[in-house]
Amino acid sequence: MTDAVETRSLLTSVPELADRYDLVVIGSGCAGMTAALVAAQAGASVLVLEKADRLGGTTAAGGGVMWAPDNHLMGSRGFTDTPEDAAAYLRAATGERLSEEEISWYVSTAAEAVRFLDENTRVDYAPLFRPDYHMEWPGATAGGRGLDHREFDPSVVPGLAEALRPPTYLPLLTMDERDHLHGAAPDPALLAGRAERGVRTMGGALAGALTASAWEAGVVIAAAAPATGLRHGAGRGTGTGSGTGSGAHTGGCWHVAVAGEREIAAASVVIASGGFEWSPELTGTLLTFPVTPISAPSNAGDGLKLGLSVGGSFTETTDIWGVPVITAHGATYDGRPSGRMGNVEATLPGGIVVNSAGRRFVNEALNYHDFSRVFANIDPATSQYANIPAYLVVDSRFVSRYPVAGNPVFSGPAEAPDWMVRSDTLAGLAQIIGVDPAGLEETVARFNPAAERGEDPEFGRGSSAQDRHLGDPQNLPNPCLAPLADAPFYAVQLHPGALGTAGGLRADLDGRVLDWNEAPLPGLYAAGNCSATVFKDAYPGGGATIGSAVTRAYAAGRHVSRTCQQPTTTEDIHV
């Protein structure tokens, strides 16, 4: 690293930006930074624009796990995989909605992206001891396809700690450490020590490592710099970098309006600005049921709108990265009401999830994405959502052993938080929360004897390795099942939530945005949640969200790099 790079500020203000770059990336999450890094390594001049005041987008607010089959890191913890097994599993996981070309592309490109990040950046992934979501499917593995980021110290770059988006509710644990807690509270001393050192974990660690690497690679980064317009004009973006990327696509360059202050020219643009889950107008129009987002509130569909404004098409817009969410504890993020994932609480023994009829409607230990699908079910008798609202109902033994929404365990109702509904009887609890009392009592009466034996005849809870993974291994014979027997009883509402929307701009295997005739728009790319999921509404394993984002972003950066390295002709330089 040269002295000039070492003294360069992490963030560049909008007035200080150059007039032209080879590549402008819109969004600073894992997708945007990955595309930026790949292009910068090839010599392109790259600018990353972030709408929010802080960097990292939903990546920095989330778990940071990437699902990447057949990655080269798996062997470090004794896991094995093959492209054939990975393809077989993806074929089953996506219901054969992906073509063989798309499956082969994901398996090879995801592994290539992991190797690139491992060998060329500060990203420090380690394989998780976490099984695929459906071990009964062909090609499933017991672990290693999910990659967890080790803790990261942002002090390696001056100002990075302050520039990164803070975590939401997630503690300063790695995902591996969190998995091994099995619902128990983390060690306060460990958390305090990490907070004192200023390190980040999970998605914050990934976002920090990517941002530090981008800065070290010479990428220019601007925060509080929303892209407010996009147009395609005559001539070529001539770039400002010293590498080979002095031009990109033929047929003119892109012009990006920034913060309403100025316009910047670019040979290529990668839209990586997140989904539209925080836009009531877009979610109300494009989604099939209401969602409670727990992502970065800056995700309001800006990238989707920009792509559509220049002729891009969209697809899969009803898809979400779904999760059950608890909001009763009144959490906020960026000053907006927010929530936290409730899938671990739903998995643990001593609780059930019921609808307003007092009936269970799902295997509570099912992976969070597939769990969330059931919220969309319609009751044909009423034409209303059959499972909205839904409630997690637990007994006193549960709250004395497991935190709920981060609240410490407690031994009596006097210690219960105000937002947790309680009653000495199931019928009384049902009346308070608006659930049919007879239905709840009948459900629990039917559930308890089987749960005592470690069985769930209705939904098979705890019968798979993935179910048991987040259960309590001390609870036998089934780590996910125990009767609700000890009064008083408690309840919190579960909402259909979203880690992000999963539909958006249609892109090809190089990440190029396609128009309505499925022709690529030259020099325009999309990756991450502003683009349509590569899995077409499937969720093969934990980390599929980042797997989709990073893999497509890597492909886009690779294509930009190849284009930048094409010889420039005399014809190309005329404006």
LUMFISE-183922 format. One record per residue (C-alpha): residue in three letters; y, z, x. Coordinates in steps of 0.5 Angstrom, whole numbers, plus 500, padded with zeros to 3 digits. Layout:
[node "ALA", [Y, Z, X]]
...
***
This chain:
[node "MET", [500, 500, 500]]
[node "THR", [507, 498, 503]]
[node "ASP", [513, 503, 503]]
[node "ALA", [516, 499, 498]]
[node "VAL", [511, 500, 493]]
[node "GLU", [510, 507, 495]]
[node "THR", [517, 508, 493]]
[node "ARG", [518, 504, 487]]
[node "SER", [519, 508, 480]]
[node "LEU", [513, 508, 475]]
[node "LEU", [517, 506, 470]]
[node "THR", [522, 500, 470]]
[node "SER", [528, 500, 464]]
[node "VAL", [529, 494, 460]]
[node "PRO", [535, 492, 463]]
[node "GLU", [532, 492, 470]]
[node "LEU", [526, 487, 468]]
[node "ALA", [526, 480, 471]]
[node "ASP", [527, 474, 467]]
[node "ARG", [520, 471, 468]]
[node "TYR", [513, 474, 469]]
[node "ASP", [506, 470, 470]]
[node "LEU", [504, 475, 465]]
[node "VAL", [507, 479, 460]]
[node "VAL", [502, 485, 457]]
[node "ILE", [504, 488, 450]]
[node "GLY", [501, 495, 450]]
[node "SER", [499, 500, 455]]
[node "GLY", [492, 502, 453]]
[node "CYS", [486, 501, 456]]
[node "ALA", [486, 494, 454]]
[node "GLY", [493, 492, 456]]
[node "MET", [492, 495, 463]]
[node "THR", [485, 492, 464]]
[node "ALA", [488, 485, 463]]
[node "ALA", [494, 487, 467]]
[node "LEU", [490, 489, 473]]
[node "VAL", [485, 483, 473]]
[node "ALA", [491, 478, 473]]
[node "ALA", [495, 482, 478]]
[node "GLN", [489, 482, 483]]
[node "ALA", [489, 475, 482]]
[node "GLY", [496, 475, 485]]
[node "ALA", [500, 474, 478]]
[node "SER", [506, 477, 477]]
[node "VAL", [505, 482, 471]]
[node "LEU", [509, 486, 466]]
[node "VAL", [506, 491, 461]]
[node "LEU", [511, 493, 455]]
[node "GLU", [510, 499, 451]]
[node "LYS", [513, 501, 445]]
[node "ALA", [512, 508, 445]]
[node "ASP", [516, 513, 450]]
[node "ARG", [509, 515, 453]]
[node "LEU", [504, 510, 456]]
[node "GLY", [496, 510, 454]]
[node "GLY", [496, 508, 447]]
[node "THR", [490, 511, 443]]
[node "THR", [486, 511, 449]]
[node "ALA", [490, 517, 452]]
[node "ALA", [489, 520, 445]]
[node "GLY", [482, 519, 444]]
[node "GLY", [475, 520, 448]]
[node "GLY", [475, 515, 453]]
[node "VAL", [468, 513, 453]]
[node "MET", [466, 506, 454]]
[node "TRP", [459, 503, 451]]
[node "ALA", [457, 498, 456]]
[node "PRO", [449, 496, 456]]
[node "ASP", [446, 495, 463]]
[node "ASN", [452, 497, 467]]
[node "HIS", [451, 498, 474]]
[node "LEU", [452, 506, 474]]
[node "MET", [446, 508, 470]]
[node "GLY", [442, 509, 475]]
[node "SER", [446, 514, 478]]
[node "ARG", [443, 519, 473]]
[node "GLY", [436, 516, 472]]
[node "PHE", [437, 511, 467]]
[node "THR", [435, 504, 466]]
[node "ASP", [436, 498, 462]]
[node "THR", [435, 490, 462]]
[node "PRO", [440, 485, 459]]
[node "GLU", [434, 483, 455]]
[node "ASP", [433, 490, 452]]
[node "ALA", [441, 490, 451]]
[node "ALA", [441, 484, 447]]
[node "ALA", [435, 486, 443]]
[node "TYR", [439, 492, 441]]
[node "LEU", [445, 489, 440]]
[node "ARG", [442, 484, 435]]
[node "ALA", [439, 489, 431]]
[node "ALA", [445, 493, 431]]
[node "THR", [450, 488, 429]]
[node "GLY", [445, 485, 423]]
[node "GLU", [444, 479, 427]]
[node "ARG", [452, 477, 425]]
[node "LEU", [453, 476, 433]]
[node "SER", [451, 469, 436]]
[node "GLU", [446, 469, 442]]
[node "GLU", [452, 466, 446]]
[node "GLU", [456, 472, 443]]
[node "ILE", [451, 477, 445]]
[node "SER", [450, 474, 452]]
[node "TRP", [457, 474, 453]]
[node "TYR", [458, 482, 451]]
[node "VAL", [452, 484, 455]]
[node "SER", [454, 480, 462]]
[node "THR", [462, 481, 461]]
[node "ALA", [462, 489, 459]]
[node "ALA", [457, 490, 465]]
[node "GLU", [462, 486, 470]]
[node "ALA", [468, 489, 467]]
[node "VAL", [465, 496, 469]]
[node "ARG", [464, 494, 476]]
[node "PHE", [471, 491, 477]]
[node "LEU", [474, 498, 474]]
[node "ASP", [469, 502, 479]]
[node "GLU", [470, 497, 485]]
[node "ASN", [478, 496, 484]]
[node "THR", [481, 501, 481]]
[node "ARG", [481, 509, 480]]
[node "VAL", [477, 509, 474]]
[node "ASP", [471, 514, 475]]
[node "TYR", [466, 513, 470]]
[node "ALA", [459, 517, 469]]
[node "PRO", [453, 515, 465]]
[node "LEU", [453, 520, 459]]
[node "PHE", [446, 523, 457]]
[node "ARG", [447, 520, 450]]
[node "PRO", [442, 516, 446]]
[node "ASP", [444, 510, 442]]
[node "TYR", [445, 511, 435]]
[node "HIS", [439, 508, 433]]
[node "MET", [433, 509, 437]]
[node "GLU", [428, 506, 433]]
[node "TRP", [431, 499, 434]]
[node "PRO", [428, 495, 439]]
[node "GLY", [432, 495, 446]]
[node "ALA", [435, 502, 445]]
[node "THR", [436, 507, 451]]
[node "ALA", [436, 515, 451]]
[node "GLY", [442, 515, 455]]
[node "GLY", [447, 511, 460]]
[node "ARG", [450, 506, 456]]
[node "GLY", [456, 510, 454]]
[node "LEU", [460, 512, 460]]
[node "ASP", [465, 518, 460]]
[node "HIS", [471, 519, 465]]
[node "ARG", [471, 524, 470]]
[node "GLU", [477, 529, 470]]
[node "PHE", [483, 525, 473]]
[node "ASP", [489, 528, 477]]
[node "PRO", [496, 524, 475]]
[node "SER", [500, 527, 480]]
[node "VAL", [497, 521, 485]]
[node "VAL", [503, 517, 482]]
[node "PRO", [510, 521, 481]]
[node "GLY", [512, 521, 474]]
[node "LEU", [505, 519, 471]]
[node "ALA", [503, 526, 468]]
[node "GLU", [510, 526, 464]]
[node "ALA", [509, 519, 462]]
[node "LEU", [502, 519, 459]]
[node "ARG", [501, 520, 452]]
[node "PRO", [499, 527, 451]]
[node "PRO", [492, 529, 448]]
[node "THR", [491, 530, 441]]
[node "TYR", [487, 536, 439]]
[node "LEU", [481, 534, 444]]
[node "PRO", [480, 540, 449]]
[node "LEU", [481, 539, 457]]
[node "LEU", [473, 537, 457]]
[node "THR", [470, 531, 459]]
[node "MET", [465, 528, 454]]
[node "ASP", [459, 530, 458]]
[node "GLU", [461, 537, 458]]
[node "ARG", [463, 537, 450]]
[node "ASP", [457, 534, 448]]
[node "HIS", [453, 540, 452]]
[node "LEU", [457, 545, 448]]
[node "HIS", [453, 543, 442]]
[node "GLY", [459, 546, 437]]
[node "ALA", [460, 552, 441]]
[node "ALA", [467, 554, 444]]
[node "PRO", [469, 552, 451]]
[node "ASP", [470, 556, 456]]
[node "PRO", [478, 559, 456]]
[node "ALA", [478, 560, 463]]
[node "LEU", [476, 553, 465]]
[node "LEU", [481, 550, 460]]
[node "ALA", [487, 554, 463]]
[node "GLY", [485, 552, 470]]
[node "ARG", [485, 545, 468]]
[node "ALA", [492, 546, 464]]
[node "GLU", [495, 549, 470]]
[node "ARG", [493, 544, 475]]
[node "GLY", [495, 538, 470]]
[node "VAL", [489, 534, 470]]
[node "ARG", [487, 530, 464]]
[node "THR", [480, 529, 461]]
[node "MET", [477, 524, 456]]
[node "GLY", [481, 518, 454]]
[node "GLY", [487, 521, 458]]
[node "ALA", [484, 521, 464]]
[node "LEU", [482, 513, 463]]
[node "ALA", [489, 512, 461]]
[node "GLY", [492, 515, 467]]
[node "ALA", [487, 512, 472]]
[node "LEU", [488, 505, 469]]
[node "THR", [496, 506, 469]]
[node "ALA", [496, 509, 476]]
[node "SER", [492, 503, 479]]
[node "ALA", [496, 498, 475]]
[node "TRP", [502, 501, 479]]
[node "GLU", [499, 501, 485]]
[node "ALA", [497, 493, 484]]
[node "GLY", [504, 492, 483]]
[node "VAL", [504, 491, 476]]
[node "VAL", [511, 493, 472]]
[node "ILE", [511, 498, 467]]
[node "ALA", [516, 499, 462]]
[node "ALA", [516, 504, 456]]
[node "ALA", [520, 505, 450]]
[node "ALA", [520, 497, 450]]
[node "PRO", [517, 494, 444]]
[node "ALA", [516, 487, 443]]
[node "THR", [520, 485, 437]]
[node "GLY", [519, 478, 437]]
[node "LEU", [515, 472, 440]]
[node "ARG", [516, 465, 441]]
[node "HIS", [513, 459, 444]]
[node "GLY", [518, 454, 448]]
[node "ALA", [519, 448, 452]]
[node "GLY", [517, 449, 460]]
[node "ARG", [513, 453, 464]]
[node "GLY", [514, 461, 466]]
[node "THR", [515, 460, 473]]
[node "GLY", [513, 468, 475]]
[node "THR", [516, 472, 480]]
[node "GLY", [510, 474, 484]]
[node "SER", [509, 473, 491]]
[node "GLY", [501, 471, 489]]
[node "THR", [498, 464, 487]]
[node "GLY", [500, 465, 479]]
[node "SER", [507, 461, 479]]
[node "GLY", [505, 458, 473]]
[node "ALA", [500, 458, 467]]
[node "HIS", [498, 454, 461]]
[node "THR", [501, 447, 460]]
[node "GLY", [506, 445, 454]]
[node "GLY", [511, 450, 455]]
[node "CYS", [512, 458, 456]]
[node "TRP", [512, 464, 452]]
[node "HIS", [518, 468, 450]]
[node "VAL", [518, 475, 449]]
[node "ALA", [524, 479, 445]]
[node "VAL", [524, 486, 448]]
[node "ALA", [527, 492, 444]]
[node "GLY", [532, 487, 441]]
[node "GLU", [536, 487, 448]]
[node "ARG", [533, 481, 451]]
[node "GLU", [528, 476, 452]]
[node "ILE", [523, 475, 457]]
[node "ALA", [519, 468, 459]]
[node "ALA", [512, 468, 461]]
[node "ALA", [507, 463, 462]]
[node "SER", [501, 468, 459]]
[node "VAL", [502, 473, 454]]
[node "VAL", [496, 478, 452]]
[node "ILE", [497, 482, 446]]
[node "ALA", [494, 489, 446]]
[node "SER", [498, 493, 442]]
[node "GLY", [493, 497, 438]]
[node "GLY", [491, 496, 430]]
[node "PHE", [495, 497, 424]]
[node "GLU", [492, 504, 421]]
[node "TRP", [499, 507, 421]]
[node "SER", [502, 502, 417]]
[node "PRO", [501, 503, 409]]
[node "GLU", [503, 496, 407]]
[node "LEU", [498, 493, 412]]
[node "THR", [492, 498, 410]]
[node "GLY", [494, 498, 403]]
[node "THR", [493, 491, 403]]
[node "LEU", [487, 489, 408]]
[node "LEU", [483, 496, 408]]
[node "THR", [478, 497, 402]]
[node "PHE", [479, 505, 402]]
[node "PRO", [485, 509, 404]]
[node "VAL", [484, 512, 411]]
[node "THR", [487, 518, 415]]
[node "PRO", [489, 515, 422]]
[node "ILE", [488, 520, 428]]
[node "SER", [490, 515, 433]]
[node "ALA", [497, 514, 436]]
[node "PRO", [502, 513, 431]]
[node "SER", [505, 507, 434]]
[node "ASN", [500, 503, 432]]
[node "ALA", [503, 500, 426]]
[node "GLY", [501, 493, 426]]
[node "ASP", [506, 490, 431]]
[node "GLY", [501, 486, 435]]
[node "LEU", [498, 483, 429]]
[node "LYS", [505, 481, 426]]
[node "LEU", [507, 478, 433]]
[node "GLY", [500, 473, 433]]
[node "LEU", [501, 471, 426]]
[node "SER", [508, 469, 427]]
[node "VAL", [506, 464, 432]]
[node "GLY", [500, 461, 428]]
[node "GLY", [495, 466, 430]]
[node "SER", [489, 467, 425]]
[node "PHE", [486, 474, 423]]
[node "THR", [479, 476, 421]]
[node "GLU", [475, 482, 420]]
[node "THR", [481, 486, 417]]
[node "THR", [477, 490, 413]]
[node "ASP", [473, 493, 419]]
[node "ILE", [475, 500, 422]]
[node "TRP", [473, 505, 427]]
[node "GLY", [471, 510, 422]]
[node "VAL", [470, 517, 422]]
[node "PRO", [470, 523, 418]]
[node "VAL", [477, 527, 419]]
[node "ILE", [479, 534, 418]]
[node "THR", [486, 535, 416]]
[node "ALA", [487, 542, 413]]
[node "HIS", [489, 546, 419]]
[node "GLY", [496, 542, 419]]
[node "ALA", [496, 539, 425]]
[node "THR", [501, 534, 427]]
[node "TYR", [502, 528, 433]]
[node "ASP", [508, 525, 435]]
[node "GLY", [511, 529, 429]]
[node "ARG", [506, 526, 424]]
[node "PRO", [501, 529, 420]]
[node "SER", [494, 528, 423]]
[node "GLY", [487, 531, 424]]
[node "ARG", [481, 531, 428]]
[node "MET", [474, 529, 428]]
[node "GLY", [469, 533, 423]]
[node "ASN", [463, 530, 425]]
[node "VAL", [460, 535, 430]]
[node "GLU", [462, 541, 424]]
[node "ALA", [458, 536, 419]]
[node "THR", [452, 536, 424]]
[node "LEU", [451, 543, 425]]
[node "PRO", [446, 548, 421]]
[node "GLY", [449, 552, 416]]
[node "GLY", [453, 547, 412]]
[node "ILE", [453, 541, 408]]
[node "VAL", [458, 535, 405]]
[node "VAL", [459, 534, 398]]
[node "ASN", [463, 530, 393]]
[node "SER", [466, 532, 387]]
[node "ALA", [460, 532, 383]]
[node "GLY", [457, 537, 388]]
[node "ARG", [452, 533, 391]]
[node "ARG", [450, 531, 398]]
[node "PHE", [451, 523, 399]]
[node "VAL", [450, 522, 406]]
[node "ASN", [446, 525, 412]]
[node "GLU", [451, 529, 415]]
[node "ALA", [449, 528, 422]]
[node "LEU", [449, 521, 422]]
[node "ASN", [454, 517, 427]]
[node "TYR", [461, 518, 425]]
[node "HIS", [462, 511, 424]]
[node "ASP", [456, 510, 419]]
[node "PHE", [458, 516, 416]]
[node "SER", [465, 513, 414]]
[node "ARG", [462, 507, 411]]
[node "VAL", [459, 512, 405]]
[node "PHE", [467, 514, 403]]
[node "ALA", [467, 507, 400]]
[node "ASN", [462, 507, 395]]
[node "ILE", [464, 506, 388]]
[node "ASP", [462, 510, 382]]
[node "PRO", [460, 505, 377]]
[node "ALA", [461, 510, 371]]
[node "THR", [468, 511, 373]]
[node "SER", [470, 505, 378]]
[node "GLN", [473, 511, 382]]
[node "TYR", [471, 512, 389]]
[node "ALA", [464, 516, 389]]
[node "ASN", [465, 520, 395]]
[node "ILE", [473, 521, 396]]
[node "PRO", [474, 527, 396]]
[node "ALA", [469, 530, 400]]
[node "TYR", [468, 537, 402]]
[node "LEU", [464, 541, 408]]
[node "VAL", [461, 547, 405]]
[node "VAL", [459, 552, 410]]
[node "ASP", [456, 559, 410]]
[node "SER", [458, 566, 413]]
[node "ARG", [453, 565, 419]]
[node "PHE", [456, 558, 420]]
[node "VAL", [463, 561, 421]]
[node "SER", [461, 566, 426]]
[node "ARG", [457, 561, 430]]
[node "TYR", [461, 555, 430]]
[node "PRO", [469, 553, 431]]
[node "VAL", [471, 549, 425]]
[node "ALA", [477, 544, 427]]
[node "GLY", [478, 548, 433]]
[node "ASN", [479, 555, 429]]
[node "PRO", [475, 561, 433]]
[node "VAL", [469, 563, 430]]
[node "PHE", [470, 570, 426]]
[node "SER", [466, 575, 422]]
[node "GLY", [469, 576, 416]]
[node "PRO", [474, 573, 410]]
[node "ALA", [480, 577, 413]]
[node "GLU", [480, 573, 419]]
[node "ALA", [479, 566, 416]]
[node "PRO", [485, 561, 417]]
[node "ASP", [489, 560, 411]]
[node "TRP", [487, 553, 410]]
[node "MET", [480, 555, 409]]
[node "VAL", [478, 556, 402]]
[node "ARG", [473, 562, 401]]
[node "SER", [469, 565, 395]]
[node "ASP", [463, 570, 395]]
[node "THR", [460, 565, 390]]
[node "LEU", [458, 558, 391]]
[node "ALA", [461, 557, 383]]
[node "GLY", [467, 560, 385]]
[node "LEU", [468, 556, 391]]
[node "ALA", [467, 550, 387]]
[node "GLN", [472, 552, 382]]
[node "ILE", [477, 553, 387]]
[node "ILE", [476, 546, 391]]
[node "GLY", [475, 542, 384]]
[node "VAL", [468, 541, 385]]
[node "ASP", [463, 541, 379]]
[node "PRO", [460, 548, 380]]
[node "ALA", [453, 547, 377]]
[node "GLY", [452, 541, 381]]
[node "LEU", [454, 545, 388]]
[node "GLU", [449, 550, 386]]
[node "GLU", [444, 546, 384]]
[node "THR", [445, 542, 391]]
[node "VAL", [444, 548, 395]]
[node "ALA", [438, 551, 391]]
[node "ARG", [435, 544, 393]]
[node "PHE", [437, 544, 400]]
[node "ASN", [436, 551, 402]]
[node "PRO", [428, 551, 402]]
[node "ALA", [427, 545, 406]]
[node "ALA", [432, 547, 411]]
[node "GLU", [429, 553, 412]]
[node "ARG", [423, 549, 414]]
[node "GLY", [427, 544, 418]]
[node "GLU", [426, 539, 413]]
[node "ASP", [431, 534, 409]]
[node "PRO", [427, 530, 404]]
[node "GLU", [433, 527, 401]]
[node "PHE", [437, 524, 408]]
[node "GLY", [432, 526, 414]]
[node "ARG", [438, 530, 417]]
[node "GLY", [436, 532, 424]]
[node "SER", [430, 527, 424]]
[node "SER", [432, 523, 430]]
[node "ALA", [434, 524, 437]]
[node "GLN", [442, 522, 436]]
[node "ASP", [442, 527, 430]]
[node "ARG", [440, 532, 434]]
[node "HIS", [444, 530, 440]]
[node "LEU", [450, 534, 437]]
[node "GLY", [446, 539, 434]]
[node "ASP", [445, 547, 436]]
[node "PRO", [438, 547, 440]]
[node "GLN", [438, 554, 439]]
[node "ASN", [437, 553, 432]]
[node "LEU", [429, 552, 431]]
[node "PRO", [425, 548, 428]]
[node "ASN", [431, 543, 427]]
[node "PRO", [438, 544, 431]]
[node "CYS", [442, 540, 425]]
[node "LEU", [439, 544, 419]]
[node "ALA", [439, 551, 416]]
[node "PRO", [440, 554, 409]]
[node "LEU", [447, 556, 406]]
[node "ALA", [445, 563, 405]]
[node "ASP", [450, 568, 407]]
[node "ALA", [456, 569, 403]]
[node "PRO", [462, 569, 403]]
[node "PHE", [462, 561, 403]]
[node "TYR", [467, 557, 406]]
[node "ALA", [470, 549, 405]]
[node "VAL", [475, 544, 408]]
[node "GLN", [476, 537, 406]]
[node "LEU", [473, 531, 409]]
[node "HIS", [477, 525, 409]]
[node "PRO", [475, 518, 411]]
[node "GLY", [479, 517, 417]]
[node "ALA", [480, 512, 423]]
[node "LEU", [480, 512, 430]]
[node "GLY", [483, 505, 429]]
[node "THR", [483, 499, 425]]
[node "ALA", [478, 494, 428]]
[node "GLY", [480, 487, 425]]
[node "GLY", [486, 483, 427]]
[node "LEU", [487, 477, 431]]
[node "ARG", [481, 472, 432]]
[node "ALA", [480, 471, 439]]
[node "ASP", [475, 467, 443]]
[node "LEU", [470, 469, 448]]
[node "ASP", [476, 468, 453]]
[node "GLY", [480, 473, 449]]
[node "ARG", [485, 467, 447]]
[node "VAL", [488, 467, 440]]
[node "LEU", [485, 462, 435]]
[node "ASP", [489, 458, 430]]
[node "TRP", [487, 457, 423]]
[node "ASN", [483, 451, 426]]
[node "GLU", [480, 455, 431]]
[node "ALA", [483, 452, 436]]
[node "PRO", [486, 456, 442]]
[node "LEU", [494, 458, 442]]
[node "PRO", [495, 456, 450]]
[node "GLY", [497, 462, 454]]
[node "LEU", [496, 467, 448]]
[node "TYR", [491, 472, 448]]
[node "ALA", [489, 479, 444]]
[node "ALA", [485, 485, 446]]
[node "GLY", [483, 491, 443]]
[node "ASN", [485, 494, 436]]
[node "CYS", [490, 488, 435]]
[node "SER", [484, 483, 435]]
[node "ALA", [478, 483, 431]]
[node "THR", [472, 487, 434]]
[node "VAL", [467, 484, 438]]
[node "PHE", [462, 487, 434]]
[node "LYS", [464, 485, 427]]
[node "ASP", [464, 492, 424]]
[node "ALA", [458, 494, 427]]
[node "TYR", [458, 500, 432]]
[node "PRO", [452, 500, 437]]
[node "GLY", [454, 507, 440]]
[node "GLY", [459, 512, 442]]
[node "GLY", [464, 508, 446]]
[node "ALA", [464, 502, 442]]
[node "THR", [471, 502, 441]]
[node "ILE", [473, 502, 448]]
[node "GLY", [467, 497, 450]]
[node "SER", [470, 492, 445]]
[node "ALA", [477, 493, 448]]
[node "VAL", [476, 493, 455]]
[node "THR", [471, 487, 455]]
[node "ARG", [475, 483, 451]]
[node "ALA", [481, 485, 456]]
[node "TYR", [477, 483, 462]]
[node "ALA", [475, 477, 459]]
[node "ALA", [482, 475, 458]]
[node "GLY", [485, 477, 465]]
[node "ARG", [480, 473, 468]]
[node "HIS", [482, 467, 464]]
[node "VAL", [489, 468, 466]]
[node "SER", [487, 469, 473]]
[node "ARG", [483, 462, 473]]
[node "THR", [489, 459, 470]]
[node "CYS", [494, 462, 474]]
[node "GLN", [490, 459, 480]]
[node "GLN", [490, 452, 478]]
[node "PRO", [494, 447, 482]]
[node "THR", [502, 446, 480]]
[node "THR", [503, 439, 479]]
[node "THR", [510, 436, 479]]
[node "GLU", [510, 434, 472]]
[node "ASP", [509, 442, 470]]
[node "ILE", [515, 444, 473]]
[node "HIS", [520, 441, 469]]
[node "VAL", [523, 445, 463]]
***
